[in-house]
Amino acid sequence: MRHNKSFNHLGRKTGHRKALLANMASSLILHKRIETTVAKAKALRVYVEPLITKSKDDTTHSRRVVFSYLKQKEAVTELFRVVAPKIADRPGGYTRILKTGFRLGDGADMALIELVDFNEAALAAPKKKEDKKTTTRRSRSKKKSEPAVAEAEAGNKEVEATPAE
């Protein structure tokens, strides 16, 4: 039975797993997007989101706590100077996991994990949708009634207009 065993050990011992997650979190913060397996991406999300929340409060203590997890000075600096101001008003959900298919070598399920506020393609997409809303849509009922009216005028016949459905 698996009572209260909700943590994915990723097939590694504790030290190896902590080092793996620290390195992946640092890479995610520095590059804003990394490609990995789905299991590692889900474990990384649980690991990195509390660190991003701690970065909202720029104090010496929070920097030391985050450094104890990441173990890279450059990643901590990037997190507090670049990432934290951009996510200051977001109440959580800082990462996004996108499944990308299967790896050729072993068929592992691959995913892309990225910081939500740093994806320019996703941020630009709603602007394009707003432009589409300015165009009008025509319904089918108008197209059916226009030829009927034109035929009635041309042939001097009385044609009943079809009711709009």
Biotite code that builds the C-alpha atoms (Angstrom):
import biotite.structure as struc

atoms = struc.array([
    struc.Atom([0.000, 0.000, 0.000], chain_id="A", res_id=1, res_name="MET", atom_name="CA", element="C"),
    struc.Atom([1.146, 3.550, -0.695], chain_id="A", res_id=2, res_name="ARG", atom_name="CA", element="C"),
    struc.Atom([-0.297, 5.480, 2.231], chain_id="A", res_id=3, res_name="HIS", atom_name="CA", element="C"),
    struc.Atom([1.008, 9.069, 2.321], chain_id="A", res_id=4, res_name="ASN", atom_name="CA", element="C"),
    struc.Atom([3.661, 8.393, -0.317], chain_id="A", res_id=5, res_name="LYS", atom_name="CA", element="C"),
    struc.Atom([2.974, 11.296, -2.649], chain_id="A", res_id=6, res_name="SER", atom_name="CA", element="C"),
    struc.Atom([6.559, 12.267, -3.493], chain_id="A", res_id=7, res_name="PHE", atom_name="CA", element="C"),
    struc.Atom([8.127, 10.944, -6.696], chain_id="A", res_id=8, res_name="ASN", atom_name="CA", element="C"),
    struc.Atom([11.605, 9.638, -5.932], chain_id="A", res_id=9, res_name="HIS", atom_name="CA", element="C"),
    struc.Atom([12.522, 9.542, -9.661], chain_id="A", res_id=10, res_name="LEU", atom_name="CA", element="C"),
    struc.Atom([14.452, 6.277, -9.176], chain_id="A", res_id=11, res_name="GLY", atom_name="CA", element="C"),
    struc.Atom([17.279, 8.034, -7.316], chain_id="A", res_id=12, res_name="ARG", atom_name="CA", element="C"),
    struc.Atom([18.685, 8.256, -3.804], chain_id="A", res_id=13, res_name="LYS", atom_name="CA", element="C"),
    struc.Atom([18.060, 11.446, -1.798], chain_id="A", res_id=14, res_name="THR", atom_name="CA", element="C"),
    struc.Atom([21.357, 13.197, -2.534], chain_id="A", res_id=15, res_name="GLY", atom_name="CA", element="C"),
    struc.Atom([21.186, 12.502, -6.243], chain_id="A", res_id=16, res_name="HIS", atom_name="CA", element="C"),
    struc.Atom([17.562, 13.637, -6.423], chain_id="A", res_id=17, res_name="ARG", atom_name="CA", element="C"),
    struc.Atom([18.262, 16.902, -4.557], chain_id="A", res_id=18, res_name="LYS", atom_name="CA", element="C"),
    struc.Atom([21.215, 17.675, -6.838], chain_id="A", res_id=19, res_name="ALA", atom_name="CA", element="C"),
    struc.Atom([19.149, 16.875, -9.928], chain_id="A", res_id=20, res_name="LEU", atom_name="CA", element="C"),
    struc.Atom([16.276, 19.147, -8.889], chain_id="A", res_id=21, res_name="LEU", atom_name="CA", element="C"),
    struc.Atom([18.637, 21.958, -7.843], chain_id="A", res_id=22, res_name="ALA", atom_name="CA", element="C"),
    struc.Atom([20.413, 21.854, -11.209], chain_id="A", res_id=23, res_name="ASN", atom_name="CA", element="C"),
    struc.Atom([17.144, 21.688, -13.146], chain_id="A", res_id=24, res_name="MET", atom_name="CA", element="C"),
    struc.Atom([15.657, 24.565, -11.134], chain_id="A", res_id=25, res_name="ALA", atom_name="CA", element="C"),
    struc.Atom([18.732, 26.696, -11.783], chain_id="A", res_id=26, res_name="SER", atom_name="CA", element="C"),
    struc.Atom([18.564, 25.915, -15.496], chain_id="A", res_id=27, res_name="SER", atom_name="CA", element="C"),
    struc.Atom([14.870, 26.760, -15.580], chain_id="A", res_id=28, res_name="LEU", atom_name="CA", element="C"),
    struc.Atom([15.467, 30.117, -13.883], chain_id="A", res_id=29, res_name="ILE", atom_name="CA", element="C"),
    struc.Atom([18.417, 31.008, -16.108], chain_id="A", res_id=30, res_name="LEU", atom_name="CA", element="C"),
    struc.Atom([16.951, 29.834, -19.438], chain_id="A", res_id=31, res_name="HIS", atom_name="CA", element="C"),
    struc.Atom([13.213, 30.318, -18.643], chain_id="A", res_id=32, res_name="LYS", atom_name="CA", element="C"),
    struc.Atom([12.388, 27.034, -20.450], chain_id="A", res_id=33, res_name="ARG", atom_name="CA", element="C"),
    struc.Atom([13.851, 23.520, -20.421], chain_id="A", res_id=34, res_name="ILE", atom_name="CA", element="C"),
    struc.Atom([12.907, 20.204, -21.983], chain_id="A", res_id=35, res_name="GLU", atom_name="CA", element="C"),
    struc.Atom([12.795, 17.113, -19.783], chain_id="A", res_id=36, res_name="THR", atom_name="CA", element="C"),
    struc.Atom([10.624, 14.104, -19.025], chain_id="A", res_id=37, res_name="THR", atom_name="CA", element="C"),
    struc.Atom([7.091, 14.600, -17.712], chain_id="A", res_id=38, res_name="VAL", atom_name="CA", element="C"),
    struc.Atom([7.902, 12.999, -14.331], chain_id="A", res_id=39, res_name="ALA", atom_name="CA", element="C"),
    struc.Atom([10.918, 15.261, -13.786], chain_id="A", res_id=40, res_name="LYS", atom_name="CA", element="C"),
    struc.Atom([8.935, 18.316, -14.904], chain_id="A", res_id=41, res_name="ALA", atom_name="CA", element="C"),
    struc.Atom([6.180, 17.588, -12.383], chain_id="A", res_id=42, res_name="LYS", atom_name="CA", element="C"),
    struc.Atom([8.737, 17.048, -9.610], chain_id="A", res_id=43, res_name="ALA", atom_name="CA", element="C"),
    struc.Atom([10.522, 20.261, -10.635], chain_id="A", res_id=44, res_name="LEU", atom_name="CA", element="C"),
    struc.Atom([7.305, 22.267, -10.488], chain_id="A", res_id=45, res_name="ARG", atom_name="CA", element="C"),
    struc.Atom([6.777, 21.208, -6.849], chain_id="A", res_id=46, res_name="VAL", atom_name="CA", element="C"),
    struc.Atom([10.414, 22.117, -6.114], chain_id="A", res_id=47, res_name="TYR", atom_name="CA", element="C"),
    struc.Atom([10.705, 25.502, -7.857], chain_id="A", res_id=48, res_name="VAL", atom_name="CA", element="C"),
    struc.Atom([7.339, 27.190, -7.254], chain_id="A", res_id=49, res_name="GLU", atom_name="CA", element="C"),
    struc.Atom([7.889, 27.725, -3.491], chain_id="A", res_id=50, res_name="PRO", atom_name="CA", element="C"),
    struc.Atom([11.303, 29.221, -4.327], chain_id="A", res_id=51, res_name="LEU", atom_name="CA", element="C"),
    struc.Atom([9.697, 31.674, -6.743], chain_id="A", res_id=52, res_name="ILE", atom_name="CA", element="C"),
    struc.Atom([7.165, 32.589, -4.058], chain_id="A", res_id=53, res_name="THR", atom_name="CA", element="C"),
    struc.Atom([10.044, 33.234, -1.610], chain_id="A", res_id=54, res_name="LYS", atom_name="CA", element="C"),
    struc.Atom([11.711, 35.493, -4.179], chain_id="A", res_id=55, res_name="SER", atom_name="CA", element="C"),
    struc.Atom([8.819, 37.976, -3.982], chain_id="A", res_id=56, res_name="LYS", atom_name="CA", element="C"),
    struc.Atom([10.176, 39.093, -0.592], chain_id="A", res_id=57, res_name="ASP", atom_name="CA", element="C"),
    struc.Atom([13.704, 40.350, -1.330], chain_id="A", res_id=58, res_name="ASP", atom_name="CA", element="C"),
    struc.Atom([15.361, 40.015, 2.064], chain_id="A", res_id=59, res_name="THR", atom_name="CA", element="C"),
    struc.Atom([18.695, 38.564, 3.068], chain_id="A", res_id=60, res_name="THR", atom_name="CA", element="C"),
    struc.Atom([16.982, 35.647, 4.771], chain_id="A", res_id=61, res_name="HIS", atom_name="CA", element="C"),
    struc.Atom([14.888, 34.708, 1.727], chain_id="A", res_id=62, res_name="SER", atom_name="CA", element="C"),
    struc.Atom([17.988, 34.958, -0.502], chain_id="A", res_id=63, res_name="ARG", atom_name="CA", element="C"),
    struc.Atom([19.880, 32.597, 1.813], chain_id="A", res_id=64, res_name="ARG", atom_name="CA", element="C"),
    struc.Atom([16.982, 30.143, 1.939], chain_id="A", res_id=65, res_name="VAL", atom_name="CA", element="C"),
    struc.Atom([16.705, 30.098, -1.868], chain_id="A", res_id=66, res_name="VAL", atom_name="CA", element="C"),
    struc.Atom([20.504, 29.771, -2.206], chain_id="A", res_id=67, res_name="PHE", atom_name="CA", element="C"),
    struc.Atom([20.428, 26.734, 0.095], chain_id="A", res_id=68, res_name="SER", atom_name="CA", element="C"),
    struc.Atom([18.129, 25.061, -2.445], chain_id="A", res_id=69, res_name="TYR", atom_name="CA", element="C"),
    struc.Atom([19.651, 26.253, -5.733], chain_id="A", res_id=70, res_name="LEU", atom_name="CA", element="C"),
    struc.Atom([23.372, 26.353, -4.804], chain_id="A", res_id=71, res_name="LYS", atom_name="CA", element="C"),
    struc.Atom([24.155, 28.741, -7.721], chain_id="A", res_id=72, res_name="GLN", atom_name="CA", element="C"),
    struc.Atom([24.737, 32.429, -7.119], chain_id="A", res_id=73, res_name="LYS", atom_name="CA", element="C"),
    struc.Atom([23.866, 33.390, -10.728], chain_id="A", res_id=74, res_name="GLU", atom_name="CA", element="C"),
    struc.Atom([20.499, 31.626, -10.556], chain_id="A", res_id=75, res_name="ALA", atom_name="CA", element="C"),
    struc.Atom([19.617, 33.320, -7.249], chain_id="A", res_id=76, res_name="VAL", atom_name="CA", element="C"),
    struc.Atom([20.551, 36.731, -8.680], chain_id="A", res_id=77, res_name="THR", atom_name="CA", element="C"),
    struc.Atom([18.474, 36.099, -11.814], chain_id="A", res_id=78, res_name="GLU", atom_name="CA", element="C"),
    struc.Atom([15.533, 34.925, -9.733], chain_id="A", res_id=79, res_name="LEU", atom_name="CA", element="C"),
    struc.Atom([15.466, 37.971, -7.469], chain_id="A", res_id=80, res_name="PHE", atom_name="CA", element="C"),
    struc.Atom([16.348, 40.632, -10.075], chain_id="A", res_id=81, res_name="ARG", atom_name="CA", element="C"),
    struc.Atom([14.529, 39.477, -13.225], chain_id="A", res_id=82, res_name="VAL", atom_name="CA", element="C"),
    struc.Atom([11.905, 36.859, -12.391], chain_id="A", res_id=83, res_name="VAL", atom_name="CA", element="C"),
    struc.Atom([10.508, 38.210, -9.095], chain_id="A", res_id=84, res_name="ALA", atom_name="CA", element="C"),
    struc.Atom([9.458, 41.677, -10.384], chain_id="A", res_id=85, res_name="PRO", atom_name="CA", element="C"),
    struc.Atom([7.684, 40.129, -13.351], chain_id="A", res_id=86, res_name="LYS", atom_name="CA", element="C"),
    struc.Atom([5.638, 37.670, -11.246], chain_id="A", res_id=87, res_name="ILE", atom_name="CA", element="C"),
    struc.Atom([4.999, 40.021, -8.317], chain_id="A", res_id=88, res_name="ALA", atom_name="CA", element="C"),
    struc.Atom([1.235, 40.230, -8.876], chain_id="A", res_id=89, res_name="ASP", atom_name="CA", element="C"),
    struc.Atom([0.707, 36.564, -9.797], chain_id="A", res_id=90, res_name="ARG", atom_name="CA", element="C"),
    struc.Atom([-0.739, 34.517, -6.885], chain_id="A", res_id=91, res_name="PRO", atom_name="CA", element="C"),
    struc.Atom([0.900, 31.229, -7.882], chain_id="A", res_id=92, res_name="GLY", atom_name="CA", element="C"),
    struc.Atom([1.108, 28.974, -10.915], chain_id="A", res_id=93, res_name="GLY", atom_name="CA", element="C"),
    struc.Atom([4.440, 30.297, -12.156], chain_id="A", res_id=94, res_name="TYR", atom_name="CA", element="C"),
    struc.Atom([5.294, 27.339, -14.392], chain_id="A", res_id=95, res_name="THR", atom_name="CA", element="C"),
    struc.Atom([3.616, 25.636, -17.326], chain_id="A", res_id=96, res_name="ARG", atom_name="CA", element="C"),
    struc.Atom([4.191, 22.041, -18.474], chain_id="A", res_id=97, res_name="ILE", atom_name="CA", element="C"),
    struc.Atom([3.587, 21.283, -22.156], chain_id="A", res_id=98, res_name="LEU", atom_name="CA", element="C"),
    struc.Atom([3.819, 17.669, -23.302], chain_id="A", res_id=99, res_name="LYS", atom_name="CA", element="C"),
    struc.Atom([5.884, 17.347, -26.484], chain_id="A", res_id=100, res_name="THR", atom_name="CA", element="C"),
    struc.Atom([5.698, 13.664, -27.378], chain_id="A", res_id=101, res_name="GLY", atom_name="CA", element="C"),
    struc.Atom([8.054, 10.757, -26.922], chain_id="A", res_id=102, res_name="PHE", atom_name="CA", element="C"),
    struc.Atom([11.863, 10.599, -26.909], chain_id="A", res_id=103, res_name="ARG", atom_name="CA", element="C"),
    struc.Atom([13.352, 8.659, -29.812], chain_id="A", res_id=104, res_name="LEU", atom_name="CA", element="C"),
    struc.Atom([15.913, 6.690, -27.800], chain_id="A", res_id=105, res_name="GLY", atom_name="CA", element="C"),
    struc.Atom([13.771, 5.093, -25.128], chain_id="A", res_id=106, res_name="ASP", atom_name="CA", element="C"),
    struc.Atom([10.229, 6.326, -25.758], chain_id="A", res_id=107, res_name="GLY", atom_name="CA", element="C"),
    struc.Atom([10.094, 8.420, -22.576], chain_id="A", res_id=108, res_name="ALA", atom_name="CA", element="C"),
    struc.Atom([7.218, 10.903, -22.393], chain_id="A", res_id=109, res_name="ASP", atom_name="CA", element="C"),
    struc.Atom([8.842, 14.342, -22.875], chain_id="A", res_id=110, res_name="MET", atom_name="CA", element="C"),
    struc.Atom([7.636, 17.756, -21.749], chain_id="A", res_id=111, res_name="ALA", atom_name="CA", element="C"),
    struc.Atom([8.613, 21.390, -21.909], chain_id="A", res_id=112, res_name="LEU", atom_name="CA", element="C"),
    struc.Atom([8.508, 23.255, -18.593], chain_id="A", res_id=113, res_name="ILE", atom_name="CA", element="C"),
    struc.Atom([8.638, 27.037, -18.741], chain_id="A", res_id=114, res_name="GLU", atom_name="CA", element="C"),
    struc.Atom([8.029, 30.124, -16.651], chain_id="A", res_id=115, res_name="LEU", atom_name="CA", element="C"),
    struc.Atom([4.587, 31.458, -17.572], chain_id="A", res_id=116, res_name="VAL", atom_name="CA", element="C"),
    struc.Atom([5.377, 35.185, -17.681], chain_id="A", res_id=117, res_name="ASP", atom_name="CA", element="C"),
    struc.Atom([8.398, 34.718, -19.948], chain_id="A", res_id=118, res_name="PHE", atom_name="CA", element="C"),
    struc.Atom([6.725, 33.007, -22.918], chain_id="A", res_id=119, res_name="ASN", atom_name="CA", element="C"),
    struc.Atom([6.444, 35.732, -25.570], chain_id="A", res_id=120, res_name="GLU", atom_name="CA", element="C"),
    struc.Atom([4.421, 33.550, -27.953], chain_id="A", res_id=121, res_name="ALA", atom_name="CA", element="C"),
    struc.Atom([1.688, 32.886, -25.390], chain_id="A", res_id=122, res_name="ALA", atom_name="CA", element="C"),
    struc.Atom([1.640, 36.509, -24.237], chain_id="A", res_id=123, res_name="LEU", atom_name="CA", element="C"),
    struc.Atom([1.254, 37.798, -27.819], chain_id="A", res_id=124, res_name="ALA", atom_name="CA", element="C"),
    struc.Atom([-1.536, 35.346, -28.739], chain_id="A", res_id=125, res_name="ALA", atom_name="CA", element="C"),
    struc.Atom([-4.439, 37.159, -26.975], chain_id="A", res_id=126, res_name="PRO", atom_name="CA", element="C"),
    struc.Atom([-3.656, 40.368, -28.889], chain_id="A", res_id=127, res_name="LYS", atom_name="CA", element="C"),
    struc.Atom([-4.255, 38.566, -32.183], chain_id="A", res_id=128, res_name="LYS", atom_name="CA", element="C"),
    struc.Atom([-7.597, 37.232, -30.939], chain_id="A", res_id=129, res_name="LYS", atom_name="CA", element="C"),
    struc.Atom([-8.756, 40.765, -30.142], chain_id="A", res_id=130, res_name="GLU", atom_name="CA", element="C"),
    struc.Atom([-8.204, 41.760, -33.770], chain_id="A", res_id=131, res_name="ASP", atom_name="CA", element="C"),
    struc.Atom([-10.454, 38.904, -34.903], chain_id="A", res_id=132, res_name="LYS", atom_name="CA", element="C"),
    struc.Atom([-13.299, 40.114, -32.702], chain_id="A", res_id=133, res_name="LYS", atom_name="CA", element="C"),
    struc.Atom([-13.679, 43.302, -34.755], chain_id="A", res_id=134, res_name="THR", atom_name="CA", element="C"),
    struc.Atom([-14.933, 41.339, -37.782], chain_id="A", res_id=135, res_name="THR", atom_name="CA", element="C"),
    struc.Atom([-18.618, 40.518, -37.992], chain_id="A", res_id=136, res_name="THR", atom_name="CA", element="C"),
    struc.Atom([-20.091, 37.069, -38.496], chain_id="A", res_id=137, res_name="ARG", atom_name="CA", element="C"),
    struc.Atom([-22.892, 36.337, -40.870], chain_id="A", res_id=138, res_name="ARG", atom_name="CA", element="C"),
    struc.Atom([-25.428, 33.728, -40.009], chain_id="A", res_id=139, res_name="SER", atom_name="CA", element="C"),
    struc.Atom([-26.804, 31.190, -42.453], chain_id="A", res_id=140, res_name="ARG", atom_name="CA", element="C"),
    struc.Atom([-30.396, 32.392, -42.167], chain_id="A", res_id=141, res_name="SER", atom_name="CA", element="C"),
    struc.Atom([-29.598, 35.707, -43.849], chain_id="A", res_id=142, res_name="LYS", atom_name="CA", element="C"),
    struc.Atom([-27.966, 33.939, -46.785], chain_id="A", res_id=143, res_name="LYS", atom_name="CA", element="C"),
    struc.Atom([-31.069, 31.806, -47.295], chain_id="A", res_id=144, res_name="LYS", atom_name="CA", element="C"),
    struc.Atom([-33.498, 34.720, -47.145], chain_id="A", res_id=145, res_name="SER", atom_name="CA", element="C"),
    struc.Atom([-31.563, 37.030, -49.532], chain_id="A", res_id=146, res_name="GLU", atom_name="CA", element="C"),
    struc.Atom([-31.869, 34.742, -52.602], chain_id="A", res_id=147, res_name="PRO", atom_name="CA", element="C"),
    struc.Atom([-35.538, 34.190, -51.830], chain_id="A", res_id=148, res_name="ALA", atom_name="CA", element="C"),
    struc.Atom([-36.175, 37.946, -51.798], chain_id="A", res_id=149, res_name="VAL", atom_name="CA", element="C"),
    struc.Atom([-34.167, 38.410, -55.007], chain_id="A", res_id=150, res_name="ALA", atom_name="CA", element="C"),
    struc.Atom([-36.163, 35.697, -56.770], chain_id="A", res_id=151, res_name="GLU", atom_name="CA", element="C"),
    struc.Atom([-39.425, 37.243, -55.575], chain_id="A", res_id=152, res_name="ALA", atom_name="CA", element="C"),
    struc.Atom([-38.487, 40.637, -56.980], chain_id="A", res_id=153, res_name="GLU", atom_name="CA", element="C"),
    struc.Atom([-37.246, 39.193, -60.289], chain_id="A", res_id=154, res_name="ALA", atom_name="CA", element="C"),
    struc.Atom([-40.171, 36.896, -60.954], chain_id="A", res_id=155, res_name="GLY", atom_name="CA", element="C"),
    struc.Atom([-42.854, 39.000, -59.221], chain_id="A", res_id=156, res_name="ASN", atom_name="CA", element="C"),
    struc.Atom([-43.762, 35.951, -57.184], chain_id="A", res_id=157, res_name="LYS", atom_name="CA", element="C"),
    struc.Atom([-44.758, 35.990, -53.582], chain_id="A", res_id=158, res_name="GLU", atom_name="CA", element="C"),
    struc.Atom([-42.253, 33.968, -51.568], chain_id="A", res_id=159, res_name="VAL", atom_name="CA", element="C"),
    struc.Atom([-42.547, 33.649, -47.870], chain_id="A", res_id=160, res_name="GLU", atom_name="CA", element="C"),
    struc.Atom([-39.315, 34.550, -46.077], chain_id="A", res_id=161, res_name="ALA", atom_name="CA", element="C"),
    struc.Atom([-37.908, 31.677, -44.067], chain_id="A", res_id=162, res_name="THR", atom_name="CA", element="C"),
    struc.Atom([-38.040, 32.330, -40.311], chain_id="A", res_id=163, res_name="PRO", atom_name="CA", element="C"),
    struc.Atom([-34.688, 32.706, -38.558], chain_id="A", res_id=164, res_name="ALA", atom_name="CA", element="C"),
    struc.Atom([-33.779, 29.627, -36.593], chain_id="A", res_id=165, res_name="GLU", atom_name="CA", element="C"),
])
